[in-house]
Amino acid sequence: MRRIIFFIITAMLASTLLAESTGIPESKLELFKNYKLGSWGYHSLDAHFRFDGTIRNSEYQSNETGLFTNTNYYYYKESDEFILYYDNYNSYGFSYNYFDHSTDIFSNSLRTDNIADIKYYLMGKLFIEASTDIDLLYLNDITDTKSSERILEESSTFESTSFLGFGFGKLHDIAPMIRALRMNERLQYIGGERYLSNAEIQKVSEVISRNYSNVYARTDLPYWSDLSAAAGGKLDDLKVHEYEYIKEALFENIHQRFQGYDVSLGMNVLRRAQKRYDEQPEPETIKINDFDLCPILTFRWYNNFSTSLMAGFEQYVQYDFQNVNDDNNNIETVTSLSQLNLLYNITDRILFVNQTSFMYENELLNDKDDKEESSQVANNSRFEYQVIEKLTFNLDLIMSNNNTENVDRFKTSLYAGFRVNLFKNRR
């Protein structure tokens, strides 16, 4: 636990000390408060490849390595009336675990996850929300021990979560405006009377949010003429190397940039079906079917303090009541999850993303006679280096501590890999 806290503080201090952005003047902060781009969106497809290494320190020693590959398709659309997104994730992974100096575990995993969410605004910031998450997972473990033959474990899991509720607030993706502001910073470095007004930044943001073909190929294409017109003609007399300098601001890996807040209350409908085969102690096939109705309260807040720095906080509280068909075996579970998120562009090509989370779970069993508590604190730090527009290398350091029945289990994982953007279009 102390190691995680020390690393969290060090990471946040480092991001502050490394700050190089010119920041956002007070006059420009009004752009975020009055943000309005009408209808815009984008969709993208990425391929990821990564190498994993994990060390667990507890009452036993465990070292794990693995290779994973996945594809991720993401669609986002927002307007004055609604905010919609769809996320498709498919992955395959292989890992080798050397467990307690006596056991080898070879694992294969195959997963597909589909998430769709829509918020429809009734009036002002009041909205209704509906979402669904369908997750399919296949696991295959082969355990080889010194004292027994190989043991096979297989499991297939289907999980679905459907949500319906209402809420208040608006959380925008303001990435086009961040790019316009970063372009404005570069125009100031070039010199001359090139400082964009608030109205011009708003117009430039609208141009950036549109979909063009062959956007950056030549300066005589419609994109650049529209962009210069929105900027009040301040791009008309740029030299070739100055165009290249401005163009980099439109390529930068800045991720999603959220601004605002929302709070929602509703009902999660959880459905879980699992089929598991285990050869130890006797060959056995186990089937599990769960169905739960869970009220859930969600709060999210994000703010961009500069063109380089975004911070956010998310809080989830869920109540789950299960009536198991055994003798009066009722289970009530309250789960709380808190997340603190930090995103910082160290340089134009280096991005730092940090997420600190704390989860607490309280289970009441058998009419509250029995009680079980568990908690987890985790920190995930990622550095991304954008080599070219469509190729990014990343390095993740994840530290977590699980506490169950007053027993701590500490784990450290290091992920290294790269991401290839297959396409990204604004719509």
C-alpha positions as CSV (number, residue, x, y, z in Angstrom):
1,M,0.0,0.0,0.0
2,R,2.8,2.5,0.9
3,R,4.5,1.7,-2.4
4,I,1.4,2.6,-4.4
5,I,0.8,5.8,-2.5
6,F,4.5,6.8,-2.9
7,F,4.3,6.1,-6.7
8,I,1.0,8.0,-7.1
9,I,2.5,11.2,-5.4
10,T,5.7,10.9,-7.4
11,A,3.8,10.6,-10.7
12,M,1.6,13.6,-10.0
13,L,4.5,15.8,-8.9
14,A,6.5,14.8,-12.0
15,S,3.7,15.8,-14.3
16,T,3.5,19.2,-12.6
17,L,7.2,19.8,-12.7
18,L,7.4,18.8,-16.4
19,A,4.7,21.3,-17.4
20,E,5.7,23.2,-20.6
21,S,2.3,24.4,-21.9
22,T,1.6,28.1,-22.2
23,G,-1.7,27.3,-20.4
24,I,-5.1,28.8,-21.3
25,P,-5.7,32.5,-20.6
26,E,-8.8,33.3,-18.5
27,S,-10.5,34.7,-21.6
28,K,-10.1,31.4,-23.3
29,L,-11.6,29.4,-20.4
30,E,-15.0,30.9,-21.3
31,L,-14.8,28.8,-24.5
32,F,-15.1,25.6,-22.4
33,K,-18.0,26.9,-20.4
34,N,-19.9,28.0,-23.5
35,Y,-18.7,25.1,-25.6
36,K,-20.9,24.4,-28.6
37,L,-20.0,22.6,-31.8
38,G,-23.4,21.4,-32.9
39,S,-23.5,17.9,-34.4
40,W,-20.1,16.2,-34.8
41,G,-18.3,13.0,-34.1
42,Y,-15.7,10.5,-35.3
43,H,-15.0,6.8,-35.6
44,S,-11.7,4.9,-35.4
45,L,-10.2,1.5,-35.6
46,D,-6.9,0.6,-33.8
47,A,-4.8,-2.6,-33.5
48,H,-2.8,-3.1,-30.3
49,F,0.1,-5.5,-29.6
50,R,1.6,-5.8,-26.1
51,F,4.0,-7.8,-24.0
52,D,3.1,-8.3,-20.3
53,G,5.1,-9.1,-17.2
54,T,3.6,-9.5,-13.8
55,I,5.1,-10.2,-10.3
56,R,2.9,-11.0,-7.4
57,N,4.3,-10.6,-3.9
58,S,2.2,-12.3,-1.1
59,E,2.4,-15.5,0.8
60,Y,3.6,-17.1,-2.5
61,Q,5.7,-16.0,-5.5
62,S,4.3,-15.8,-9.0
63,N,5.9,-14.5,-12.2
64,E,3.8,-14.2,-15.3
65,T,4.6,-13.2,-18.9
66,G,2.3,-12.9,-21.8
67,L,1.6,-11.8,-25.4
68,F,-1.7,-10.1,-26.3
69,T,-3.2,-8.6,-29.4
70,N,-6.5,-6.8,-29.8
71,T,-8.6,-4.6,-32.1
72,N,-10.7,-1.7,-30.9
73,Y,-13.4,0.1,-33.0
74,Y,-14.8,3.2,-31.4
75,Y,-17.7,5.4,-32.6
76,Y,-18.6,8.7,-31.0
77,K,-21.4,11.2,-31.9
78,E,-22.7,14.2,-30.1
79,S,-25.2,17.0,-30.7
80,D,-27.4,19.4,-28.7
81,E,-30.0,16.6,-28.3
82,F,-27.9,13.5,-27.6
83,I,-24.4,12.0,-26.9
84,L,-23.9,8.5,-28.4
85,Y,-20.9,6.1,-28.4
86,Y,-20.2,2.5,-29.4
87,D,-17.1,0.6,-28.4
88,N,-16.1,-2.8,-29.8
89,Y,-13.1,-4.7,-28.3
90,N,-11.7,-8.1,-29.5
91,S,-8.6,-9.7,-28.0
92,Y,-6.5,-12.8,-28.0
93,G,-3.9,-13.5,-25.4
94,F,-1.4,-16.2,-24.3
95,S,0.4,-16.2,-21.0
96,Y,2.8,-18.4,-19.0
97,N,2.7,-18.3,-15.2
98,Y,5.5,-19.8,-13.1
99,F,3.8,-20.3,-9.8
100,D,5.4,-20.9,-6.4
101,H,8.5,-22.5,-7.9
102,S,6.6,-25.7,-8.5
103,T,3.8,-25.1,-11.0
104,D,3.6,-24.0,-14.6
105,I,0.3,-22.6,-16.0
106,F,-0.2,-22.0,-19.7
107,S,-3.3,-19.8,-20.5
108,N,-5.2,-18.8,-23.6
109,S,-7.9,-16.2,-23.6
110,L,-10.3,-15.0,-26.3
111,R,-12.6,-12.1,-25.6
112,T,-15.1,-9.8,-27.4
113,D,-16.8,-6.9,-25.7
114,N,-19.5,-4.6,-27.1
115,I,-20.7,-1.4,-25.3
116,A,-23.3,1.0,-26.6
117,D,-24.6,4.1,-24.7
118,I,-26.9,7.0,-25.5
119,K,-27.9,10.0,-23.5
120,Y,-30.9,11.9,-24.8
121,Y,-31.5,15.4,-23.4
122,L,-35.1,16.3,-22.6
123,M,-34.5,19.9,-21.6
124,G,-31.3,21.8,-20.8
125,K,-29.0,19.4,-19.0
126,L,-31.7,16.9,-18.0
127,F,-31.3,13.6,-19.8
128,I,-32.4,10.0,-19.9
129,E,-29.8,7.3,-20.5
130,A,-29.8,3.8,-21.8
131,S,-26.8,1.5,-22.3
132,T,-25.8,-2.1,-22.8
133,D,-22.6,-4.1,-22.4
134,I,-22.2,-7.6,-23.8
135,D,-19.0,-9.4,-22.9
136,L,-18.0,-12.9,-24.1
137,L,-14.9,-14.6,-22.6
138,Y,-13.2,-17.9,-23.2
139,L,-10.4,-19.1,-21.0
140,N,-8.2,-22.2,-21.3
141,D,-5.7,-23.1,-18.6
142,I,-3.3,-26.0,-18.5
143,T,-1.6,-26.6,-15.2
144,D,1.6,-28.7,-15.0
145,T,2.9,-29.5,-11.5
146,K,5.7,-31.7,-10.3
147,S,3.4,-33.9,-8.3
148,S,0.7,-34.6,-10.8
149,E,-0.2,-34.8,-14.4
150,R,-1.4,-31.9,-16.5
151,I,-4.7,-30.5,-15.4
152,L,-7.1,-28.8,-17.9
153,E,-9.5,-26.0,-16.9
154,E,-11.8,-24.4,-19.4
155,S,-14.5,-21.8,-19.0
156,S,-16.9,-19.9,-21.2
157,T,-18.6,-16.8,-19.8
158,F,-21.4,-14.6,-21.1
159,E,-22.0,-11.3,-19.2
160,S,-24.5,-8.6,-20.1
161,T,-25.3,-5.4,-18.3
162,S,-28.2,-3.2,-19.4
163,F,-28.8,0.2,-17.8
164,L,-31.8,2.6,-17.8
165,G,-31.9,5.8,-15.9
166,F,-31.9,9.5,-15.8
167,G,-29.5,12.2,-14.9
168,F,-28.3,15.8,-15.0
169,G,-25.3,17.5,-16.5
170,K,-23.3,17.4,-19.8
171,L,-19.9,15.9,-20.4
172,H,-18.5,17.0,-23.8
173,D,-15.6,15.8,-25.8
174,I,-13.9,19.1,-26.5
175,A,-10.9,17.6,-28.5
176,P,-11.5,19.9,-31.5
177,M,-11.3,23.0,-29.4
178,I,-8.1,21.7,-27.6
179,R,-6.5,21.2,-31.1
180,A,-7.6,24.7,-32.1
181,L,-6.1,26.2,-29.0
182,R,-2.8,24.3,-29.5
183,M,-2.8,25.5,-33.1
184,N,-3.2,29.0,-31.7
185,E,-0.2,28.5,-29.5
186,R,1.9,27.6,-32.5
187,L,0.7,30.5,-34.5
188,Q,1.9,32.8,-31.7
189,Y,5.3,31.1,-31.8
190,I,5.5,31.8,-35.6
191,G,4.9,35.5,-34.9
192,G,3.1,38.3,-36.5
193,E,-0.5,39.3,-35.9
194,R,-1.7,35.7,-35.8
195,Y,-3.4,35.5,-32.4
196,L,-6.9,34.0,-32.8
197,S,-9.8,35.6,-31.1
198,N,-12.4,33.5,-29.2
199,A,-14.8,33.7,-32.2
200,E,-12.1,32.5,-34.6
201,I,-11.1,29.6,-32.2
202,Q,-14.7,28.5,-32.2
203,K,-14.9,28.6,-36.0
204,V,-11.5,26.7,-36.3
205,S,-12.9,24.1,-33.9
206,E,-15.9,23.6,-36.2
207,V,-13.6,23.1,-39.2
208,I,-11.4,20.6,-37.3
209,S,-14.5,18.6,-36.3
210,R,-15.6,18.0,-39.9
211,N,-14.7,15.1,-42.1
212,Y,-12.5,15.8,-45.1
213,S,-10.7,13.3,-47.4
214,N,-6.9,13.8,-47.9
215,V,-7.0,16.4,-45.3
216,Y,-3.3,17.1,-44.9
217,A,-1.9,16.2,-48.3
218,R,-1.5,19.7,-49.8
219,T,-2.1,23.2,-48.7
220,D,-4.3,23.9,-51.7
221,L,-7.0,21.4,-50.6
222,P,-10.4,22.6,-49.3
223,Y,-9.5,21.8,-45.7
224,W,-6.7,24.4,-45.5
225,S,-8.8,27.1,-47.3
226,D,-11.7,26.5,-44.9
227,L,-9.3,26.5,-41.9
228,S,-7.7,29.7,-43.0
229,A,-11.1,31.4,-43.6
230,A,-12.1,30.3,-40.1
231,A,-8.9,31.8,-38.7
232,G,-9.5,35.1,-40.4
233,G,-7.0,34.6,-43.2
234,K,-4.1,34.1,-40.7
235,L,-2.9,31.0,-42.5
236,D,-2.8,32.4,-46.1
237,D,0.8,33.6,-46.1
238,L,2.4,30.7,-44.2
239,K,5.6,29.2,-45.6
240,V,5.8,25.4,-46.2
241,H,7.7,24.7,-43.0
242,E,5.2,26.8,-41.1
243,Y,2.4,24.8,-42.5
244,E,4.1,21.6,-41.4
245,Y,4.5,23.1,-37.9
246,I,0.8,23.9,-37.7
247,K,-0.1,20.5,-39.2
248,E,1.6,18.7,-36.3
249,A,-1.0,20.3,-33.9
250,L,-3.7,18.5,-35.8
251,F,-1.9,15.1,-35.6
252,E,-1.0,15.1,-31.9
253,N,-2.1,12.3,-29.7
254,I,-4.3,14.1,-27.2
255,H,-6.9,11.4,-26.5
256,Q,-10.4,12.3,-25.6
257,R,-10.7,15.6,-23.8
258,F,-13.7,15.7,-21.6
259,Q,-15.1,18.9,-20.1
260,G,-18.0,19.2,-17.6
261,Y,-19.9,16.9,-15.3
262,D,-22.9,14.6,-15.2
263,V,-24.6,12.6,-12.5
264,S,-27.0,9.7,-13.2
265,L,-29.3,7.3,-11.2
266,G,-30.8,4.2,-12.6
267,M,-31.0,0.4,-12.6
268,N,-28.5,-2.1,-13.9
269,V,-29.8,-5.4,-15.1
270,L,-27.0,-8.0,-14.8
271,R,-27.0,-11.3,-16.5
272,R,-24.2,-13.8,-16.2
273,A,-23.9,-17.3,-17.5
274,Q,-20.8,-19.5,-17.2
275,K,-19.9,-23.0,-18.1
276,R,-16.7,-24.3,-16.5
277,Y,-14.9,-27.6,-16.9
278,D,-12.3,-28.6,-14.2
279,E,-10.3,-31.9,-14.0
280,Q,-9.4,-31.6,-10.4
281,P,-10.2,-33.2,-8.0
282,E,-12.6,-35.0,-10.3
283,P,-13.6,-34.2,-13.8
284,E,-16.6,-31.9,-13.5
285,T,-18.7,-29.4,-15.5
286,I,-20.2,-26.6,-13.6
287,K,-22.9,-24.2,-14.9
288,I,-23.7,-20.9,-13.3
289,N,-26.6,-18.6,-14.1
290,D,-27.1,-15.2,-12.3
291,F,-29.6,-12.5,-12.8
292,D,-29.6,-9.3,-10.7
293,L,-31.3,-5.9,-10.5
294,C,-28.9,-3.3,-9.1
295,P,-29.6,0.3,-8.4
296,I,-26.5,2.4,-9.3
297,L,-25.5,6.0,-8.8
298,T,-22.8,7.6,-11.0
299,F,-21.0,10.9,-10.8
300,R,-18.3,12.1,-13.3
301,W,-16.4,15.4,-13.4
302,Y,-13.6,16.5,-15.8
303,N,-11.8,19.8,-16.3
304,N,-9.0,20.9,-18.7
305,F,-6.7,23.2,-16.8
306,S,-4.5,23.9,-19.9
307,T,-4.1,22.6,-23.4
308,S,-1.8,20.0,-21.9
309,L,-3.5,19.0,-18.7
310,M,-6.8,17.3,-18.0
311,A,-8.0,15.9,-14.6
312,G,-11.2,14.0,-13.8
313,F,-13.0,12.2,-11.0
314,E,-15.5,9.4,-11.3
315,Q,-17.6,7.8,-8.5
316,Y,-19.8,4.7,-8.8
317,V,-22.0,3.2,-6.0
318,Q,-24.0,0.1,-6.7
319,Y,-26.3,-2.0,-4.5
320,D,-26.9,-5.7,-5.3
321,F,-29.4,-8.1,-3.7
322,Q,-29.2,-11.8,-4.4
323,N,-31.7,-14.4,-3.2
324,V,-29.9,-17.7,-3.5
325,N,-32.1,-20.7,-3.7
326,D,-30.6,-22.4,-0.7
327,D,-31.9,-22.1,2.9
328,N,-32.5,-18.4,3.4
329,N,-29.2,-17.6,1.9
330,N,-29.5,-13.9,1.0
331,I,-26.5,-11.8,-0.1
332,E,-26.6,-8.0,-0.1
333,T,-23.6,-6.3,-1.6
334,V,-22.7,-2.6,-1.7
335,T,-19.8,-1.7,-4.1
336,S,-18.1,1.7,-4.2
337,L,-15.6,2.6,-6.9
338,S,-13.7,5.9,-7.0
339,Q,-11.3,6.9,-9.8
340,L,-9.0,9.8,-10.1
341,N,-7.8,10.4,-13.7
342,L,-4.9,12.5,-15.0
343,L,-3.8,13.2,-18.6
344,Y,-0.8,15.3,-19.4
345,N,0.9,16.1,-22.7
346,I,4.6,16.2,-21.6
347,T,5.7,17.2,-25.1
348,D,3.9,17.2,-28.5
349,R,4.7,13.5,-28.9
350,I,4.8,12.1,-25.3
351,L,1.6,11.6,-23.4
352,F,1.3,10.6,-19.7
353,V,-2.0,9.1,-18.5
354,N,-2.5,8.1,-14.8
355,Q,-5.5,6.5,-13.1
356,T,-5.8,5.9,-9.4
357,S,-8.7,3.8,-8.2
358,F,-10.1,2.6,-4.9
359,M,-12.8,-0.1,-4.7
360,Y,-14.6,-1.1,-1.5
361,E,-17.1,-4.0,-1.3
362,N,-19.3,-4.9,1.7
363,E,-21.2,-8.2,1.6
364,L,-23.9,-9.0,4.2
365,L,-24.8,-12.8,4.3
366,N,-27.6,-14.7,5.9
367,D,-29.8,-11.9,7.1
368,K,-26.8,-9.7,8.0
369,D,-25.4,-12.2,10.5
370,D,-22.2,-12.6,8.5
371,K,-20.2,-9.8,7.0
372,E,-17.3,-9.8,4.5
373,E,-15.3,-6.8,3.4
374,S,-12.8,-6.4,0.7
375,S,-10.9,-3.5,-0.9
376,Q,-8.5,-2.8,-3.7
377,V,-6.3,0.2,-4.4
378,A,-4.6,0.4,-7.7
379,N,-2.6,2.8,-9.8
380,N,-2.1,2.5,-13.6
381,S,0.5,4.8,-15.2
382,R,1.0,4.9,-18.9
383,F,3.5,6.7,-21.1
384,E,2.7,7.0,-24.9
385,Y,5.2,8.0,-27.5
386,Q,3.8,8.9,-30.9
387,V,6.3,7.9,-33.5
388,I,4.3,9.0,-36.5
389,E,0.6,9.8,-37.0
390,K,-0.6,6.3,-37.0
391,L,2.0,4.5,-34.8
392,T,2.3,4.9,-31.0
393,F,4.4,3.0,-28.5
394,N,3.2,2.7,-24.9
395,L,4.6,1.6,-21.5
396,D,2.2,0.8,-18.6
397,L,3.1,0.3,-15.0
398,I,0.3,-1.1,-12.8
399,M,0.5,-1.6,-9.1
400,S,-2.4,-3.0,-7.0
401,N,-3.1,-4.2,-3.5
402,N,-6.1,-6.4,-2.7
403,N,-7.2,-6.8,0.9
404,T,-9.6,-9.6,1.6
405,E,-10.3,-10.8,5.2
406,N,-7.3,-8.6,6.3
407,V,-4.9,-10.4,4.0
408,D,-3.0,-8.1,1.5
409,R,-2.0,-9.3,-1.9
410,F,0.3,-6.9,-3.8
411,K,0.8,-7.2,-7.6
412,T,3.0,-5.3,-10.0
413,S,2.6,-5.5,-13.8
414,L,4.6,-4.0,-16.6
415,Y,3.1,-3.8,-20.1
416,A,5.0,-2.7,-23.2
417,G,3.5,-2.5,-26.7
418,F,2.4,-0.4,-29.6
419,R,-0.8,0.8,-31.3
420,V,-1.5,1.1,-35.0
421,N,-4.3,3.4,-36.1
422,L,-6.0,1.7,-39.1
423,F,-8.3,4.6,-39.8
424,K,-9.9,7.6,-38.1
425,N,-12.5,9.8,-39.6
426,R,-14.5,12.7,-38.2
427,R,-18.1,12.8,-39.0
